[in-house]
């Protein structure tokens, strides 16, 4: 019987289907599992009570694996992964496993782990946090080495940093849920209006037609999206389609400002999907505004193609509202800080204050300077 277990009994290094973020986290779980396996052999001889902490860390890794490899039926699984439902559980359990490892790691390995904790804390904890300030003081006085009395400070600082990171990611996921809910609601309204137009073809279709002679208000509207004297449900559907087409074109142009993200949240994709039902509804409302003579000077459209082009234009105009939502999504993504960020990408966080200079001896003043100062004072 082998003394040590297999190198990868949990198959963390296998290529399971999933996003690149899931595969990176699975590789990190494999590294943490190796650390825990080594620690279990170390603490068994040194301090058997630490085995409880090691086993608890292993349970957290098992929970992270379950979240990354969850098996659900379609369409629950793709929808849950699109909204990032598996990400929070996997990341939280991985963080807790790292904190547990830090509690039982030998003192020899603990000394130089403080640098990674300090980097993580500076990314996510407020610079005025007393734990971060105390850890920076320890680094300054101990030449970046962590001793045994400072272990609990290191553990609490890392735990606070991970909790702050999870809160930042939770805001992004909440924003994703709001955008997805808004997309579904807008799509249901657009589909419901299209069904209503199908059931009440002439009554609804007439509202999307225009008078051939704008001065004759008693005449029936005859210029419709599908041609003259054709107020039907097909015209309403065509107006919605042209609005979606204009919104899709505006979304394609907006892609020039989209930045990729290394996280598990598809914020940009969800915002592009939201544009489609919004564009359809904007086209419907805009054409009804024109038909109802709401805009002075735009009381009549002469040809069906003009109606369709105005519907596409109203679909493009929804971009004015969507740009504000895009900025909110980018701000939330920028708030999730990660190592390797540029100095100007801290999302408004004030730079840390430099440590105070140690008091030194007063500068010496030469005798010539003293004599000159005395003469100037005597003359004044």
C-alpha positions as CSV (number, residue, x, y, z in Angstrom):
1,X,0.0,0.0,0.0
2,X,1.4,3.4,-1.0
3,X,2.3,5.8,1.8
4,X,1.0,8.8,0.0
5,X,-2.3,9.2,-2.0
6,X,-2.5,9.6,-5.7
7,X,-1.3,12.9,-7.1
8,X,-4.8,14.0,-8.3
9,X,-7.4,11.7,-6.7
10,X,-10.1,14.4,-7.1
11,X,-9.4,15.0,-10.8
12,X,-9.0,18.7,-10.3
13,X,-6.6,18.9,-13.3
14,X,-9.0,17.2,-15.7
15,X,-10.5,19.3,-18.5
16,X,-14.1,19.5,-17.3
17,X,-16.5,21.5,-19.5
18,X,-16.9,25.1,-18.3
19,X,-15.7,28.6,-18.6
20,X,-12.1,29.7,-18.4
21,X,-12.7,31.1,-15.0
22,X,-14.0,27.7,-13.7
23,X,-10.9,26.0,-15.1
24,X,-8.5,28.5,-13.5
25,X,-10.3,28.1,-10.1
26,X,-10.2,24.3,-10.5
27,X,-6.4,24.5,-11.0
28,X,-6.2,26.6,-7.9
29,X,-8.2,24.1,-5.9
30,X,-5.8,21.4,-7.0
31,X,-2.9,23.5,-5.6
32,X,-4.7,24.0,-2.3
33,X,-5.5,20.3,-2.1
34,X,-1.7,19.6,-2.4
35,X,-1.0,22.0,0.4
36,X,-3.7,20.5,2.7
37,X,-2.4,16.9,2.0
38,X,1.1,18.0,3.0
39,X,-0.2,19.8,6.1
40,X,-2.1,16.7,7.2
41,X,1.1,14.7,7.4
42,X,2.9,17.5,9.1
43,X,0.4,18.3,11.8
44,X,-0.3,14.7,12.6
45,X,3.1,14.5,14.2
46,X,3.4,18.1,15.4
47,X,-0.1,19.0,16.6
48,X,-2.9,16.5,16.1
49,X,-5.6,19.0,17.0
50,X,-4.8,20.9,13.8
51,X,-6.1,17.9,11.8
52,X,-9.6,19.2,12.5
53,X,-8.8,22.5,10.7
54,X,-7.2,20.6,7.8
55,X,-10.2,18.4,7.4
56,X,-12.5,21.4,7.5
57,X,-10.4,23.1,4.8
58,X,-10.7,19.9,2.7
59,X,-14.5,20.0,3.1
60,X,-14.5,23.6,1.8
61,X,-12.6,22.4,-1.3
62,X,-15.1,19.6,-1.8
63,X,-17.9,22.2,-1.7
64,X,-16.0,24.3,-4.3
65,X,-15.7,21.3,-6.6
66,X,-19.4,20.5,-6.3
67,X,-20.2,24.1,-7.3
68,X,-17.8,24.0,-10.2
69,X,-19.1,20.6,-11.5
70,X,-22.7,20.8,-10.6
71,X,-25.0,18.8,-12.9
72,X,-28.4,20.2,-13.6
73,X,-30.8,19.7,-16.4
74,X,-31.1,22.1,-19.3
75,X,-32.0,25.0,-19.2
76,X,-31.4,25.4,-15.5
77,X,-27.6,24.8,-15.7
78,X,-26.8,27.3,-18.6
79,X,-29.0,29.9,-17.0
80,X,-27.4,29.5,-13.6
81,X,-23.9,29.7,-15.1
82,X,-24.9,32.7,-17.2
83,X,-26.0,34.5,-14.1
84,X,-22.9,33.4,-12.2
85,X,-24.8,31.3,-9.6
86,X,-22.1,28.7,-9.2
87,X,-19.3,31.3,-8.9
88,X,-20.0,32.8,-5.5
89,X,-20.2,29.4,-3.7
90,X,-17.1,28.0,-5.3
91,X,-15.1,31.2,-4.6
92,X,-16.3,31.6,-1.0
93,X,-15.3,28.0,-0.2
94,X,-11.9,28.4,-1.8
95,X,-11.3,31.5,0.3
96,X,-12.3,29.8,3.5
97,X,-9.9,26.9,2.7
98,X,-7.1,29.4,2.2
99,X,-7.8,31.0,5.5
100,X,-7.9,27.6,7.2
101,X,-4.5,26.7,5.7
102,X,-3.0,29.9,7.0
103,X,-4.2,29.0,10.5
104,X,-2.2,25.7,10.6
105,X,0.7,26.4,8.3
106,X,4.1,25.8,10.1
107,X,5.9,28.9,11.4
108,X,8.7,28.4,8.8
109,X,6.3,28.8,6.0
110,X,4.3,31.5,7.7
111,X,7.1,34.0,7.8
112,X,6.9,34.9,4.1
113,X,3.1,34.5,3.5
114,X,2.5,38.0,4.9
115,X,3.4,39.6,1.6
116,X,0.6,37.9,-0.4
117,X,-1.9,38.7,2.4
118,X,-0.8,42.4,2.4
119,X,-1.2,42.6,-1.4
120,X,-4.7,41.1,-1.2
121,X,-5.7,43.4,1.7
122,X,-4.5,46.5,-0.1
123,X,-6.7,45.5,-3.1
124,X,-9.9,45.1,-1.2
125,X,-9.8,46.6,2.3
126,X,-10.2,50.3,3.0
127,X,-6.8,52.0,3.6
128,X,-8.1,53.3,7.0
129,X,-8.9,49.8,8.3
130,X,-7.0,49.2,11.5
131,X,-6.1,45.6,10.7
132,X,-4.4,46.7,7.4
133,X,-2.6,49.5,9.2
134,X,-1.4,47.2,11.9
135,X,-0.2,44.7,9.4
136,X,1.8,47.4,7.5
137,X,3.3,48.4,10.9
138,X,4.4,44.8,11.5
139,X,5.9,44.6,8.0
140,X,7.8,47.9,8.6
141,X,9.3,46.8,11.9
142,X,10.0,43.1,11.1
143,X,11.5,43.4,7.7
144,X,8.3,41.8,6.0
145,X,8.5,38.7,8.2
146,X,5.5,37.4,10.1
147,X,6.2,35.8,13.5
148,X,4.0,33.5,15.6
149,X,2.3,36.3,17.7
150,X,1.1,37.9,14.5
151,X,-0.6,34.8,13.0
152,X,-4.1,35.8,14.1
153,X,-3.6,39.3,12.7
154,X,-2.6,37.8,9.4
155,X,-5.6,35.4,9.4
156,X,-8.1,38.1,10.3
157,X,-6.8,40.5,7.7
158,X,-6.9,37.8,4.9
159,X,-10.4,36.9,5.9
160,X,-11.6,40.5,5.8
161,X,-10.0,41.0,2.4
162,X,-11.7,37.9,1.0
163,X,-15.1,39.0,2.5
164,X,-14.7,42.4,0.9
165,X,-13.9,40.8,-2.5
166,X,-16.9,38.6,-2.2
167,X,-19.1,41.6,-1.5
168,X,-17.7,43.4,-4.6
169,X,-18.5,40.3,-6.7
170,X,-22.0,40.0,-5.1
171,X,-22.8,43.5,-6.3
172,X,-21.9,42.5,-9.9
173,X,-24.1,39.4,-9.6
174,X,-27.0,41.4,-8.2
175,X,-26.7,43.8,-11.1
176,X,-26.7,40.8,-13.5
177,X,-29.9,39.6,-11.9
178,X,-31.5,43.0,-12.3
179,X,-30.5,43.2,-16.0
180,X,-31.7,39.6,-16.7
181,X,-35.1,40.3,-15.0
182,X,-35.5,43.5,-17.0
183,X,-34.7,41.7,-20.2
184,X,-37.3,39.0,-19.5
185,X,-39.9,41.6,-18.5
186,X,-39.3,43.8,-21.6
187,X,-39.4,40.7,-23.8
188,X,-42.7,39.6,-22.3
189,X,-44.2,43.0,-22.8
190,X,-43.1,43.1,-26.4
191,X,-44.4,39.6,-27.1
192,X,-47.6,40.4,-25.3
193,X,-48.2,43.4,-27.4
194,X,-47.5,41.4,-30.6
195,X,-50.0,38.8,-29.5
196,X,-52.6,41.5,-28.8
197,X,-52.0,42.9,-32.3
198,X,-52.5,39.4,-33.7
199,X,-55.9,39.1,-31.8
200,X,-57.1,42.6,-32.6
201,X,-55.5,43.1,-36.0
202,X,-57.3,46.0,-37.4
203,X,-57.8,47.9,-34.1
204,X,-54.1,47.8,-33.2
205,X,-52.7,48.0,-36.7
206,X,-54.6,51.2,-37.4
207,X,-52.5,53.0,-34.7
208,X,-49.4,52.4,-36.8
209,X,-50.9,53.8,-40.0
210,X,-50.8,57.5,-41.2
211,X,-53.2,59.7,-43.2
212,X,-52.5,60.1,-46.9
213,X,-53.8,63.7,-46.5
214,X,-52.7,65.1,-43.1
215,X,-55.3,67.9,-43.3
216,X,-58.2,65.6,-43.6
217,X,-58.6,64.4,-40.0
218,X,-61.8,62.5,-40.7
219,X,-60.3,60.1,-43.2
220,X,-59.1,56.7,-42.3
221,X,-55.3,56.1,-42.1
222,X,-54.1,54.4,-45.2
223,X,-50.3,54.5,-45.2
224,X,-49.3,51.4,-43.2
225,X,-46.0,49.6,-42.6
226,X,-47.1,46.8,-45.0
227,X,-48.4,49.1,-47.7
228,X,-51.5,51.2,-48.4
229,X,-54.9,50.2,-46.9
230,X,-53.3,47.3,-44.9
231,X,-53.7,48.0,-41.1
232,X,-52.9,44.4,-39.9
233,X,-50.9,42.6,-37.2
234,X,-48.0,42.0,-39.6
235,X,-47.3,45.7,-39.7
236,X,-47.0,45.8,-35.9
237,X,-44.6,42.8,-35.9
238,X,-42.6,44.4,-38.6
239,X,-42.3,47.6,-36.6
240,X,-41.0,45.7,-33.6
241,X,-38.6,43.8,-35.8
242,X,-37.2,47.0,-37.2
243,X,-36.8,48.4,-33.7
244,X,-34.8,45.3,-32.7
245,X,-32.7,45.6,-35.8
246,X,-31.8,49.2,-35.0
247,X,-31.0,48.2,-31.4
248,X,-28.8,45.4,-32.6
249,X,-27.0,47.8,-34.9
250,X,-26.5,50.2,-32.0
251,X,-25.3,47.4,-29.8
252,X,-22.7,46.3,-32.4
253,X,-21.4,49.9,-32.5
254,X,-21.2,49.9,-28.7
255,X,-19.0,46.9,-28.7
256,X,-16.0,49.2,-29.3
257,X,-16.2,50.2,-25.7
258,X,-16.7,46.7,-24.3
259,X,-13.8,45.3,-22.3
260,X,-13.3,41.6,-21.6
261,X,-13.5,40.4,-18.0
262,X,-11.7,37.6,-16.3
263,X,-14.6,37.0,-13.9
264,X,-17.6,34.6,-14.3
265,X,-20.2,37.3,-14.9
266,X,-21.5,38.0,-18.5
267,X,-22.4,41.7,-17.9
268,X,-21.7,42.9,-21.4
269,X,-23.6,40.0,-23.0
270,X,-26.6,40.6,-20.8
271,X,-26.6,44.3,-21.6
272,X,-26.5,43.5,-25.3
273,X,-29.5,41.2,-24.9
274,X,-31.4,43.9,-23.0
275,X,-31.2,46.2,-26.0
276,X,-33.3,44.0,-28.3
277,X,-36.7,44.1,-26.4
278,X,-36.0,47.7,-25.4
279,X,-35.5,48.6,-29.1
280,X,-38.7,46.8,-30.1
281,X,-40.7,48.7,-27.5
282,X,-39.0,52.0,-28.3
283,X,-40.0,51.6,-32.0
284,X,-43.6,50.8,-31.1
285,X,-43.9,53.8,-28.8
286,X,-42.1,56.1,-31.2
287,X,-44.3,55.2,-34.2
288,X,-47.4,55.7,-32.0
289,X,-46.1,59.1,-31.0
290,X,-45.8,60.0,-34.7
291,X,-49.2,58.6,-35.5
292,X,-50.8,60.6,-32.6
293,X,-49.2,63.9,-33.9
294,X,-47.2,64.2,-30.7
295,X,-44.2,65.8,-32.5
296,X,-45.0,69.0,-34.3
297,X,-43.9,68.8,-38.0
298,X,-43.9,65.0,-38.1
299,X,-47.6,64.5,-38.5
300,X,-47.5,62.4,-41.7
301,X,-45.2,59.7,-43.3
302,X,-45.8,59.3,-47.0
303,X,-44.5,55.8,-47.7
304,X,-44.3,52.5,-45.8
305,X,-40.6,52.6,-46.0
306,X,-40.5,55.8,-44.1
307,X,-42.5,54.2,-41.2
308,X,-40.0,51.3,-41.1
309,X,-37.0,53.6,-41.2
310,X,-38.4,55.7,-38.4
311,X,-39.0,52.4,-36.4
312,X,-35.3,51.5,-36.9
313,X,-34.3,55.0,-35.9
314,X,-36.3,54.8,-32.7
315,X,-34.6,51.4,-32.1
316,X,-31.2,53.1,-32.3
317,X,-32.3,55.9,-30.0
318,X,-32.7,53.5,-27.1
319,X,-28.8,53.6,-26.9
320,X,-29.1,56.9,-25.1
321,X,-30.7,55.1,-22.1
322,X,-28.5,52.0,-22.4
323,X,-25.3,54.0,-22.3
324,X,-26.0,55.0,-18.7
325,X,-26.7,51.3,-17.8
326,X,-23.4,50.4,-19.5
327,X,-21.5,52.9,-17.4
328,X,-23.0,51.4,-14.2
329,X,-22.0,47.9,-15.3
330,X,-18.4,49.0,-16.1
331,X,-18.2,50.7,-12.7
332,X,-19.2,47.6,-10.9
333,X,-16.7,45.5,-12.8
334,X,-14.0,48.0,-12.2
335,X,-14.8,47.8,-8.5
336,X,-13.8,44.1,-8.4
337,X,-10.0,44.6,-8.0
338,X,-7.5,41.9,-9.0
339,X,-3.7,41.7,-8.9
340,X,-1.9,43.2,-11.8
341,X,-4.2,46.3,-12.1
342,X,-2.7,49.5,-13.4
343,X,-2.3,52.3,-10.9
344,X,-5.1,54.3,-12.5
345,X,-7.6,51.5,-12.3
346,X,-8.5,51.7,-8.6
347,X,-12.0,52.9,-9.2
348,X,-11.6,56.1,-7.2
349,X,-9.9,54.5,-4.2
350,X,-7.7,57.1,-2.5
351,X,-4.0,56.3,-2.5
352,X,-2.6,55.0,0.7
353,X,-0.9,57.5,2.9
354,X,2.9,57.2,3.0
355,X,4.3,56.1,6.4
356,X,5.6,59.0,8.5
357,X,9.3,59.8,8.4
358,X,11.2,58.8,11.6
359,X,12.3,61.7,13.7
360,X,15.9,62.7,13.1
361,X,18.4,65.1,14.6
362,X,17.8,68.8,14.1
363,X,19.9,70.3,11.3
364,X,23.1,71.9,12.4
365,X,23.5,75.6,11.7
366,X,26.9,77.0,10.9
367,X,28.5,79.9,12.9
368,X,28.5,82.1,9.8
369,X,24.8,81.6,9.3
370,X,24.1,82.4,13.0
371,X,26.1,85.6,12.8
372,X,24.3,86.7,9.7
373,X,20.9,86.0,11.3
374,X,21.9,87.9,14.4
375,X,23.0,91.0,12.4
376,X,19.8,91.0,10.4
377,X,17.7,90.7,13.5
378,X,19.7,93.6,15.2
379,X,19.2,95.9,12.2
380,X,15.4,95.2,12.1
